[in-house]
Each structure stands twice: as structure tokens, then as C-alpha cells.
């Protein structure tokens, strides 16, 4: 829904009352909106963070953001998106699994977020840790499989098989051992990357929407971009790598980072995603 052709309004009366406030907090965090003294969008192209759809207002059943006029992507825009995404990631986060800085209760404790389609989002637990393997297994994969078990999608054997990753993850994630938590979008498939013309520069640029923002690993976003395909993916990686070097053997961990979104798709949509998750998991066991 648009308002005066300048804003876009998402609405639903069937979601938790904090859902849209959570999304707004994630958008503002990714935009660095709460840190005006370090507004990287006002610096040079090489230092810019990725543009994020501006939040206008939020309520119990709606989120109003700026309206983005879409255009086609280009190799140059994709390359520049890779550069700016690295800068967004490098804004950092408190820990792996942490919520956006402003998404906290009255005691300053991070609140749970959400992951999934607007029609059926599920809770995304806050699981704050400085251990990347612990975050991925206990903060993401096992909770999602538990949801799937409750819905009759997964079995107890799926849970046991997923838990077997504990013996593998330290080795698989060894190249990332010293990498701090990054500020990640968390649901960065191609549909959540819009392309538009920057009115000032006349150049095409990426704009992010619909995040499941949290402290995580940069490879989560990079792997998600690959999962369902995005125009000029290699150019995005090249731009990213020109700014912040992608850890060695990322291609070998690509499927590992895609386990969480695919496990979620199995929960949301069932069907072939269940088999796909099991097959992907097996490749690491």
C-alpha cells in the first residue's frame, strides 16, 4: 500500500504486536540511524554503508517506509553494493546472536526477533555468544528444527542429526575463528534487495528491506544472496572482497550458511525443502 506515492505501508492484524516495531529497529540499526555522528552515508563511495529503506512510522499492525522506485541492476551497481555491504557488516554488533542495539526491554536485555514471511514469521531467539559455532547450532539451527518438530515437519531424528554438527563446526568454521560479530541483515535473499536510481548521483544503487537483523557472520548474508539467485552475484562478491577480504574457502561453507534459511523454508512451506535440508545437512556429517 502506498501513501501519496511517497511511502509504502505493510499491514497485518495477525502478527505479534511487536513485530513491526522489531522490523523498524532492524532497519534503523542497519542504516546506522541511531548513530548520526558516524553517518557513513555522507562519506565517499568506498566508505558508504548500503542504503536501507527509511522508516517513517510503525505501529501494532503496520510499518510505513519510504517508497522505492525499482530499476534494473547493473554490474557496476552490484559491485558497489558489495563494497557498501562490507561497510554495513563492519559496523559490528555486540555478539553473535545479539539483537539490534535499540531492540531491548526496560532492563536493557535484547529482545527476540523474527524470521520468515509476513504470513508466518517465527521467533528468532536472542542467543548471545562470542562463539560462532555455538551461535549457529544452538542459536539458529536447533531452535528452527524444534519448531519444525512441533509442526510435524521434522522428526526427532532430524534434531539428532542436526546436533551432530557440534563435532564438525569448530573445524569447518576455523578460518573465521578470529572474526568478530558483524551487523547482518539476516534475510538477504534477492527479494529483499531493491535497485533504484540515486536521485543525486543518477547512479543505480541497492536498497535493503525486510530484515531479520542481528549480530552474526558476514557469510550469512553472502550465502543468502546466492541461495535463490541474484543478478550479478559475482560482481557483488568482487566488490565486497575489494573492501573486506572474504574468508578463505567461503565456497565450501556456502551450503552450511544456507542450512538455516532452508530449514526455515521447510517449516514455512514443507514439501521439497524438508528433503533439501536433510540432504544439505548430510553433506557436512
ZITACOR-V988403 format. One record per backbone hydrogen bond with DSSP energy under -0.5 kcal/mol. CO is the residue of the C=O (numbers start at 0). NH is the residue of the N-H. If there is no record, write none. Layout:
BEGIN
CO/NH + CO/NH
END
This chain:
BEGIN
0/8 + 2/5 + 2/6 + 5/66 + 6/2 + 7/9 + 7/64 + 9/62 + 15/18 + 17/21 + 18/22 + 19/23 + 20/24 + 21/25 + 22/26 + 23/27 + 24/28 + 25/29 + 26/30 + 27/32 + 28/31 + 31/34 + 34/37 + 35/38 + 37/39 + 38/41 + 39/42 + 43/46 + 43/47 + 44/47 + 50/207 + 53/65 + 56/63 + 58/61 + 60/11 + 61/58 + 62/9 + 62/64 + 63/55 + 63/56 + 64/7 + 66/68 + 67/69 + 73/77 + 74/78 + 75/79 + 76/80 + 77/81 + 78/82 + 79/83 + 80/84 + 81/85 + 82/86 + 83/49 + 83/87 + 84/88 + 85/89 + 86/90 + 87/90 + 88/91 + 88/182 + 94/97 + 95/128 + 96/126 + 97/214 + 99/102 + 101/103 + 102/110 + 104/107 + 108/104 + 112/123 + 114/121 + 116/119 + 121/114 + 122/124 + 123/112 + 124/126 + 128/95 + 129/131 + 130/134 + 131/135 + 132/136 + 133/137 + 133/138 + 134/138 + 135/139 + 135/140 + 136/141 + 139/143 + 140/144 + 141/145 + 142/146 + 143/147 + 144/148 + 145/149 + 146/150 + 147/152 + 147/153 + 148/151 + 154/158 + 155/159 + 156/160 + 157/161 + 158/162 + 159/163 + 160/163 + 161/164 + 162/165 + 163/166 + 164/167 + 164/168 + 165/169 + 167/171 + 168/172 + 170/173 + 172/175 + 173/176 + 175/178 + 180/92 + 181/183 + 181/215 + 183/213 + 184/211 + 186/188 + 188/191 + 189/192 + 191/193 + 191/208 + 193/206 + 194/70 + 195/197 + 195/204 + 196/198 + 197/201 + 202/197 + 204/195 + 205/50 + 206/193 + 207/52 + 213/183 + 213/215 + 214/96 + 215/181 + 216/219 + 216/220 + 217/221 + 218/222 + 219/223 + 220/224 + 221/225 + 222/226 + 223/227 + 229/232 + 231/235 + 232/236 + 233/237 + 234/238 + 235/239 + 236/240 + 237/241 + 238/242 + 239/242 + 239/243 + 246/249 + 248/251 + 248/252 + 249/252 + 249/253 + 252/256 + 253/257 + 254/258 + 255/258 + 256/260 + 257/261 + 258/262 + 259/263 + 260/264 + 261/265 + 262/266 + 263/267 + 264/268 + 264/269 + 265/269 + 269/272 + 270/273 + 270/274 + 271/275 + 272/276 + 273/277 + 274/278 + 275/279 + 276/280 + 277/281 + 278/282 + 280/283 + 281/284
END
